[in-house]
Amino acid sequence: MRTFEERVDPELLPGLAYSRAYPPPTSTAGLAAFRDSAEAPVAAAAADGVTVRDVRTAGPGAAAPGAGDLRLRVFTPPGPGPHLAVYWIHGGGMIAGSVDLDTGYCAALCARVAAVVVAVEYRLAPEHPFPAPLEDVAAGLRWLVASASELDVDPARVAVAGSSAGAGLAAALTLLTRDEGGPAIAFSYLMYPMLDASHASPSAREFTDIPTWNRAHSEFAWGCYLGAGWPGDADGTSGPPSSYAVPALAADLAGLPPTLIQTGELDLFRDEDISFAARLLQAGVPTELHVYPGAYHGFELNRPHSRLGRQCLADRDRALLRALHPPARRPAPTPDSPGAGSGAATKGIRP
């Protein structure tokens, strides 16, 4: 049987170095170091004409522990609007990360698809378990829609998007907004989403000892996010978590927005992502799924200029433009433009 490294696409192999140098935690003892590594400065590729500004707005439930001002970073493309909008939710396993983590990525995305990108910073577990992170990302989306005129965006052309844990929160947000009747979401982009706390899929059982995000890392992160009592107390009275916490548990996916899901052949989340895509299709949701051979968790972020990295980003751009731009106004994606990849090219694990 081939080793994990032998299965990795050769162009992606150098990207494993960061994962080995800064492994994700499996206990609270390693959490501070992981958070520091997720905040390490990275060289963000310049995106011509993109303006960047930070905004603070009232967070959800000011009386809630830890709640307060909500920090958002707004990336605006050149040219007249109204623009489409992409609401970006960072990864980090729900235990690390901030808007700083994806600044280069968001600036490049803004330039490539001529979208206003709004990145949200949310409270982190274990200090702030579910529902705090979801409450924050929901509040940020409401701010984006309420500020559509100021941002020069079309509120009917808003996509939610994220990678890994951020994609899991994006999926939860689509469930929440569907059930609450808004704000309307026109498209959902989920990059290797973290959806299922059970770790029962074949890929979750397979990838237990790999240098990228593996089962032990994921079990720790889910335990932090779901908080005390998970996966249930001794007599089982606590019951299963909410589907807003664990989107894979949602019984009904009908009425969710059109969705693009991307994942890697060698990603722990591969099979839960494939299963979620299949269930979306069965529920009548227009869904596109890409599984990239030889690709691991975070491949397009730490090797954006590889063949698979470029393909992944181009597939993302095409899906966003097709879903959100009227055909007469649809610009061509620019995969080779400055900042076409991610400003986080040296980053490794992006749960």
CORJONOR-V849895 format. One record per residue. N is the residue number from 0. SS is DSSP state (hx for helix, st for strand, lp for the rest). OMEGA is omega as a letter, one per 40 degrees, with the letter a starting at -180 (NA if undefined). NEAR is the number of other ideal C-beta (glycine too) atoms within 12 Angstrom. Layout:
n->N ss->SS omega->OMEGA near->NEAR
n->N ss->SS omega->OMEGA near->NEAR
//
This chain:
n->0 ss->lp omega->a near->6
n->1 ss->lp omega->i near->9
n->2 ss->lp omega->i near->13
n->3 ss->hx omega->a near->29
n->4 ss->hx omega->i near->22
n->5 ss->hx omega->i near->12
n->6 ss->hx omega->a near->24
n->7 ss->lp omega->i near->32
n->8 ss->lp omega->a near->29
n->9 ss->hx omega->i near->18
n->10 ss->hx omega->a near->25
n->11 ss->hx omega->a near->39
n->12 ss->hx omega->a near->27
n->13 ss->hx omega->a near->22
n->14 ss->hx omega->i near->42
n->15 ss->hx omega->a near->33
n->16 ss->hx omega->a near->20
n->17 ss->hx omega->a near->30
n->18 ss->hx omega->i near->36
n->19 ss->hx omega->a near->20
n->20 ss->hx omega->a near->19
n->21 ss->lp omega->a near->30
n->22 ss->lp omega->i near->28
n->23 ss->lp omega->a near->45
n->24 ss->lp omega->i near->34
n->25 ss->lp omega->i near->25
n->26 ss->lp omega->a near->20
n->27 ss->hx omega->a near->18
n->28 ss->hx omega->a near->10
n->29 ss->hx omega->a near->23
n->30 ss->hx omega->a near->29
n->31 ss->hx omega->i near->17
n->32 ss->hx omega->i near->19
n->33 ss->hx omega->i near->35
n->34 ss->hx omega->i near->28
n->35 ss->hx omega->a near->16
n->36 ss->hx omega->i near->30
n->37 ss->hx omega->i near->38
n->38 ss->lp omega->a near->25
n->39 ss->lp omega->a near->22
n->40 ss->lp omega->i near->16
n->41 ss->lp omega->a near->28
n->42 ss->lp omega->a near->16
n->43 ss->lp omega->i near->31
n->44 ss->lp omega->a near->28
n->45 ss->lp omega->i near->19
n->46 ss->lp omega->a near->34
n->47 ss->lp omega->i near->19
n->48 ss->lp omega->a near->20
n->49 ss->lp omega->i near->36
n->50 ss->st omega->a near->21
n->51 ss->st omega->i near->31
n->52 ss->st omega->i near->21
n->53 ss->st omega->i near->21
n->54 ss->st omega->i near->26
n->55 ss->st omega->i near->19
n->56 ss->st omega->a near->26
n->57 ss->st omega->i near->21
n->58 ss->lp omega->a near->31
n->59 ss->lp omega->i near->30
n->60 ss->lp omega->a near->19
n->61 ss->lp omega->a near->15
n->62 ss->lp omega->a near->10
n->63 ss->lp omega->i near->17
n->64 ss->lp omega->i near->15
n->65 ss->lp omega->a near->24
n->66 ss->lp omega->a near->21
n->67 ss->lp omega->i near->22
n->68 ss->st omega->i near->20
n->69 ss->st omega->a near->35
n->70 ss->st omega->i near->27
n->71 ss->st omega->i near->39
n->72 ss->st omega->a near->37
n->73 ss->st omega->i near->38
n->74 ss->st omega->a near->43
n->75 ss->st omega->i near->33
n->76 ss->lp omega->i near->37
n->77 ss->lp omega->i near->18
n->78 ss->lp omega->a near->19
n->79 ss->lp omega->i near->11
n->80 ss->lp omega->e near->22
n->81 ss->lp omega->a near->26
n->82 ss->st omega->i near->37
n->83 ss->st omega->a near->42
n->84 ss->st omega->i near->49
n->85 ss->st omega->i near->51
n->86 ss->st omega->a near->54
n->87 ss->st omega->a near->48
n->88 ss->st omega->a near->52
n->89 ss->lp omega->i near->50
n->90 ss->lp omega->a near->47
n->91 ss->lp omega->i near->47
n->92 ss->lp omega->a near->47
n->93 ss->lp omega->a near->49
n->94 ss->lp omega->a near->43
n->95 ss->lp omega->i near->44
n->96 ss->lp omega->i near->44
n->97 ss->lp omega->i near->29
n->98 ss->hx omega->i near->37
n->99 ss->hx omega->a near->28
n->100 ss->hx omega->a near->44
n->101 ss->hx omega->a near->44
n->102 ss->hx omega->i near->38
n->103 ss->hx omega->i near->38
n->104 ss->hx omega->a near->49
n->105 ss->hx omega->i near->46
n->106 ss->hx omega->i near->42
n->107 ss->hx omega->i near->45
n->108 ss->hx omega->i near->50
n->109 ss->hx omega->a near->46
n->110 ss->hx omega->a near->42
n->111 ss->hx omega->a near->40
n->112 ss->hx omega->i near->45
n->113 ss->lp omega->a near->39
n->114 ss->st omega->i near->49
n->115 ss->st omega->i near->45
n->116 ss->st omega->i near->48
n->117 ss->st omega->i near->48
n->118 ss->st omega->a near->46
n->119 ss->st omega->i near->47
n->120 ss->lp omega->a near->36
n->121 ss->lp omega->i near->50
n->122 ss->lp omega->a near->38
n->123 ss->lp omega->i near->36
n->124 ss->lp omega->e near->38
n->125 ss->lp omega->a near->29
n->126 ss->lp omega->a near->21
n->127 ss->lp omega->a near->27
n->128 ss->lp omega->i near->30
n->129 ss->lp omega->e near->38
n->130 ss->lp omega->a near->33
n->131 ss->hx omega->a near->33
n->132 ss->hx omega->i near->50
n->133 ss->hx omega->i near->42
n->134 ss->hx omega->a near->32
n->135 ss->hx omega->a near->42
n->136 ss->hx omega->i near->48
n->137 ss->hx omega->i near->37
n->138 ss->hx omega->i near->37
n->139 ss->hx omega->i near->46
n->140 ss->hx omega->i near->46
n->141 ss->hx omega->i near->32
n->142 ss->hx omega->a near->33
n->143 ss->hx omega->a near->44
n->144 ss->hx omega->i near->29
n->145 ss->hx omega->a near->20
n->146 ss->lp omega->a near->24
n->147 ss->hx omega->a near->27
n->148 ss->hx omega->i near->13
n->149 ss->hx omega->a near->21
n->150 ss->hx omega->a near->33
n->151 ss->lp omega->i near->24
n->152 ss->st omega->i near->36
n->153 ss->st omega->a near->26
n->154 ss->st omega->i near->31
n->155 ss->st omega->a near->23
n->156 ss->st omega->a near->35
n->157 ss->st omega->i near->45
n->158 ss->st omega->i near->48
n->159 ss->st omega->a near->50
n->160 ss->st omega->i near->53
n->161 ss->st omega->i near->53
n->162 ss->st omega->i near->52
n->163 ss->lp omega->i near->53
n->164 ss->hx omega->i near->51
n->165 ss->hx omega->i near->50
n->166 ss->hx omega->i near->45
n->167 ss->hx omega->i near->51
n->168 ss->hx omega->i near->52
n->169 ss->hx omega->i near->50
n->170 ss->hx omega->i near->53
n->171 ss->hx omega->i near->47
n->172 ss->hx omega->i near->46
n->173 ss->hx omega->i near->50
n->174 ss->hx omega->a near->39
n->175 ss->hx omega->a near->32
n->176 ss->hx omega->i near->30
n->177 ss->hx omega->a near->28
n->178 ss->hx omega->a near->21
n->179 ss->hx omega->i near->17
n->180 ss->lp omega->i near->10
n->181 ss->lp omega->e near->20
n->182 ss->lp omega->a near->31
n->183 ss->lp omega->i near->27
n->184 ss->lp omega->a near->42
n->185 ss->lp omega->a near->35
n->186 ss->st omega->i near->37
n->187 ss->st omega->i near->49
n->188 ss->st omega->a near->49
n->189 ss->st omega->i near->49
n->190 ss->st omega->a near->51
n->191 ss->lp omega->a near->52
n->192 ss->lp omega->i near->48
n->193 ss->lp omega->a near->50
n->194 ss->lp omega->a near->48
n->195 ss->lp omega->a near->35
n->196 ss->lp omega->a near->37
n->197 ss->lp omega->a near->24
n->198 ss->lp omega->a near->31
n->199 ss->lp omega->a near->17
n->200 ss->lp omega->i near->26
n->201 ss->hx omega->a near->17
n->202 ss->hx omega->i near->32
n->203 ss->hx omega->i near->32
n->204 ss->hx omega->a near->18
n->205 ss->hx omega->a near->23
n->206 ss->lp omega->a near->31
n->207 ss->lp omega->a near->20
n->208 ss->lp omega->a near->16
n->209 ss->lp omega->a near->33
n->210 ss->lp omega->i near->31
n->211 ss->lp omega->a near->46
n->212 ss->lp omega->a near->49
n->213 ss->lp omega->a near->34
n->214 ss->hx omega->a near->32
n->215 ss->hx omega->i near->25
n->216 ss->hx omega->a near->44
n->217 ss->hx omega->i near->43
n->218 ss->hx omega->i near->30
n->219 ss->hx omega->a near->33
n->220 ss->hx omega->i near->45
n->221 ss->hx omega->i near->40
n->222 ss->hx omega->i near->30
n->223 ss->hx omega->a near->40
n->224 ss->hx omega->a near->42
n->225 ss->hx omega->i near->34
n->226 ss->lp omega->a near->24
n->227 ss->lp omega->i near->15
n->228 ss->lp omega->i near->18
n->229 ss->lp omega->e near->27
n->230 ss->lp omega->i near->24
n->231 ss->lp omega->i near->16
n->232 ss->lp omega->a near->11
n->233 ss->lp omega->a near->8
n->234 ss->lp omega->i near->8
n->235 ss->lp omega->a near->10
n->236 ss->lp omega->a near->9
n->237 ss->lp omega->i near->16
n->238 ss->lp omega->a near->15
n->239 ss->lp omega->i near->22
n->240 ss->lp omega->i near->29
n->241 ss->lp omega->i near->26
n->242 ss->lp omega->i near->29
n->243 ss->lp omega->i near->31
n->244 ss->lp omega->a near->38
n->245 ss->lp omega->a near->34
n->246 ss->hx omega->i near->44
n->247 ss->hx omega->a near->38
n->248 ss->hx omega->a near->28
n->249 ss->lp omega->a near->32
n->250 ss->lp omega->a near->15
n->251 ss->lp omega->i near->18
n->252 ss->lp omega->i near->31
n->253 ss->lp omega->i near->18
n->254 ss->lp omega->i near->21
n->255 ss->lp omega->a near->39
n->256 ss->lp omega->i near->38
n->257 ss->lp omega->a near->29
n->258 ss->st omega->i near->44
n->259 ss->st omega->i near->41
n->260 ss->st omega->i near->47
n->261 ss->st omega->i near->46
n->262 ss->st omega->a near->41
n->263 ss->st omega->i near->45
n->264 ss->lp omega->a near->30
n->265 ss->lp omega->a near->39
n->266 ss->lp omega->i near->51
n->267 ss->lp omega->a near->46
n->268 ss->lp omega->a near->56
n->269 ss->hx omega->a near->38
n->270 ss->hx omega->i near->31
n->271 ss->hx omega->i near->40
n->272 ss->hx omega->i near->43
n->273 ss->hx omega->i near->31
n->274 ss->hx omega->a near->31
n->275 ss->hx omega->i near->43
n->276 ss->hx omega->i near->36
n->277 ss->hx omega->i near->19
n->278 ss->hx omega->i near->29
n->279 ss->hx omega->i near->36
n->280 ss->hx omega->a near->21
n->281 ss->hx omega->i near->15
n->282 ss->lp omega->i near->24
n->283 ss->lp omega->i near->15
n->284 ss->lp omega->i near->32
n->285 ss->lp omega->a near->21
n->286 ss->st omega->i near->31
n->287 ss->st omega->a near->25
n->288 ss->st omega->i near->29
n->289 ss->st omega->i near->33
n->290 ss->st omega->a near->27
n->291 ss->st omega->a near->38
n->292 ss->lp omega->i near->23
n->293 ss->lp omega->a near->28
n->294 ss->lp omega->i near->39
n->295 ss->lp omega->a near->46
n->296 ss->lp omega->i near->51
n->297 ss->lp omega->a near->52
n->298 ss->hx omega->a near->51
n->299 ss->hx omega->i near->47
n->300 ss->hx omega->i near->50
n->301 ss->hx omega->i near->41
n->302 ss->lp omega->a near->39
n->303 ss->lp omega->a near->40
n->304 ss->lp omega->i near->28
n->305 ss->lp omega->i near->29
n->306 ss->hx omega->a near->22
n->307 ss->hx omega->i near->36
n->308 ss->hx omega->i near->38
n->309 ss->hx omega->a near->27
n->310 ss->hx omega->a near->30
n->311 ss->hx omega->a near->41
n->312 ss->hx omega->i near->41
n->313 ss->hx omega->i near->29
n->314 ss->hx omega->i near->28
n->315 ss->hx omega->a near->44
n->316 ss->hx omega->a near->41
n->317 ss->hx omega->a near->27
n->318 ss->hx omega->i near->35
n->319 ss->hx omega->a near->41
n->320 ss->hx omega->i near->31
n->321 ss->hx omega->a near->26
n->322 ss->hx omega->a near->34
n->323 ss->hx omega->a near->40
n->324 ss->lp omega->i near->29
n->325 ss->lp omega->a near->16
n->326 ss->hx omega->a near->10
n->327 ss->hx omega->a near->6
n->328 ss->hx omega->a near->19
n->329 ss->lp omega->i near->19
n->330 ss->lp omega->i near->26
n->331 ss->lp omega->i near->17
n->332 ss->lp omega->a near->28
n->333 ss->lp omega->a near->27
n->334 ss->lp omega->a near->28
n->335 ss->lp omega->i near->18
n->336 ss->lp omega->i near->29
n->337 ss->lp omega->a near->21
n->338 ss->lp omega->a near->35
n->339 ss->lp omega->i near->34
n->340 ss->lp omega->a near->43
n->341 ss->lp omega->i near->42
n->342 ss->lp omega->a near->34
n->343 ss->lp omega->a near->42
n->344 ss->lp omega->a near->30
n->345 ss->lp omega->a near->28
n->346 ss->lp omega->i near->46
n->347 ss->lp omega->a near->38
n->348 ss->lp omega->i near->47
n->349 ss->lp omega->a near->51
n->350 ss->lp omega->NA near->51
//
